[in-house]
Amino acid sequence: MKRFIYIITDRNRNNLHVGLSSDLLKTLEFYKQMPTLFFDSAQQLTRLVYFEEINSEEMAMERFKFVSTFTRMQKERMIRAVNKEWVDLTIGLSQEGNTRVRPQLRPSISPRRAVTF
């Protein structure tokens, strides 16, 4: 099962929160629904600035523990390595989640109408 390590921040980049999730879109939706759960309303965690997808639960937990021990400067370097402008990655992630692979289409078979004179 896939796991995600993510870093989410507020609009002013004051807080960097590291998290672990199995469903990143659902977790981000939770942050939007409960904006003042961790901080006051001025520091709402709304911007996903970094995430990693890991296939193993054990490896994800180890990586989460490791990243959680980082200093702020180390987290900022990690974010800037992949997201220099600190763009909110939620938009692209939700668009990717909404796309579906279209099944192979077959031509439609419509009954022919009989022409009578």
C-alpha positions as CSV (number, residue, x, y, z in Angstrom):
1,M,0.0,0.0,0.0
2,K,1.3,3.5,-0.9
3,R,2.2,5.9,1.8
4,F,2.9,9.6,1.5
5,I,5.3,11.8,3.5
6,Y,4.3,15.4,3.1
7,I,5.2,18.9,4.3
8,I,2.4,21.4,4.6
9,T,2.7,25.1,5.5
10,D,0.7,28.2,6.0
11,R,0.5,31.1,3.6
12,N,3.4,33.0,5.2
13,R,5.6,29.9,5.5
14,N,5.9,30.3,9.3
15,N,5.0,26.7,10.1
16,L,6.3,23.5,8.5
17,H,4.3,20.4,9.4
18,V,5.6,17.0,8.4
19,G,3.0,14.2,8.1
20,L,2.4,10.7,7.0
21,S,-0.7,9.6,5.1
22,S,-2.1,6.7,3.1
23,D,-4.5,9.0,1.2
24,L,-3.0,12.4,0.6
25,L,-6.0,14.0,-1.0
26,K,-8.3,13.0,1.9
27,T,-5.7,14.3,4.4
28,L,-5.5,17.6,2.6
29,E,-9.3,17.9,2.6
30,F,-9.2,17.2,6.4
31,Y,-6.8,20.2,6.8
32,K,-9.2,22.4,4.9
33,Q,-12.2,21.2,6.9
34,M,-10.5,21.7,10.2
35,P,-8.3,24.7,9.6
36,T,-7.7,25.6,13.3
37,L,-7.0,22.1,14.6
38,F,-3.3,22.7,15.1
39,F,-2.9,26.5,14.9
40,D,-5.0,29.6,15.1
41,S,-6.9,30.9,12.1
42,A,-4.0,33.1,11.0
43,Q,-1.7,30.1,10.6
44,Q,-3.9,27.7,8.7
45,L,-2.0,24.9,7.2
46,T,-3.2,25.0,3.6
47,R,-0.2,24.7,1.3
48,L,1.2,21.4,0.3
49,V,4.8,22.2,-0.6
50,Y,6.5,18.8,-0.6
51,F,5.5,15.1,-0.7
52,E,7.1,11.7,-1.4
53,E,5.3,8.6,-2.4
54,I,6.7,5.4,-0.8
55,N,5.4,1.9,-1.5
56,S,6.3,0.2,1.8
57,E,4.7,1.0,5.1
58,E,7.8,0.3,7.0
59,M,10.0,2.4,4.8
60,A,7.5,5.3,5.0
61,M,7.5,5.2,8.8
62,E,11.3,5.2,8.8
63,R,11.4,8.1,6.4
64,F,8.8,10.0,8.4
65,K,10.7,9.6,11.6
66,F,13.9,10.7,9.8
67,V,12.3,13.8,8.2
68,S,10.6,14.8,11.4
69,T,14.0,15.2,13.1
70,F,15.1,17.7,10.5
71,T,15.7,21.3,11.5
72,R,13.7,24.0,9.7
73,M,16.7,24.8,7.4
74,Q,17.0,21.1,6.4
75,K,13.3,21.0,5.6
76,E,13.5,24.2,3.6
77,R,16.5,22.8,1.6
78,M,14.5,19.7,0.9
79,I,11.5,21.7,-0.3
80,R,13.5,24.0,-2.5
81,A,15.2,21.1,-4.2
82,V,11.9,20.1,-5.8
83,N,9.7,23.2,-5.4
84,K,11.8,26.4,-5.6
85,E,8.8,28.8,-5.6
86,W,7.0,27.0,-2.8
87,V,4.0,26.5,-5.1
88,D,0.9,24.8,-3.6
89,L,1.1,21.3,-5.0
90,T,-2.5,20.5,-4.1
91,I,-3.9,21.9,-7.4
92,G,-1.8,19.5,-9.6
93,L,-2.4,16.6,-7.2
94,S,-6.2,17.0,-7.2
95,Q,-6.2,17.3,-11.0
96,E,-4.2,14.2,-11.4
97,G,-6.5,12.4,-9.0
98,N,-9.5,13.4,-11.1
99,T,-8.2,12.0,-14.3
100,R,-9.2,8.5,-15.2
101,V,-7.8,6.1,-17.8
102,R,-10.5,5.9,-20.4
103,P,-11.5,2.3,-21.2
104,Q,-11.0,1.0,-24.7
105,L,-13.9,2.3,-26.7
106,R,-15.8,0.2,-29.2
107,P,-17.9,1.6,-31.9
108,S,-21.5,1.9,-31.0
109,I,-23.9,-0.4,-32.7
110,S,-27.1,1.4,-33.4
111,P,-30.1,-0.4,-34.9
112,R,-30.8,0.7,-38.4
113,R,-34.2,2.1,-39.0
114,A,-36.2,0.4,-41.6
115,V,-37.2,2.8,-44.3
116,T,-40.8,2.2,-45.6
117,F,-42.3,3.7,-48.6
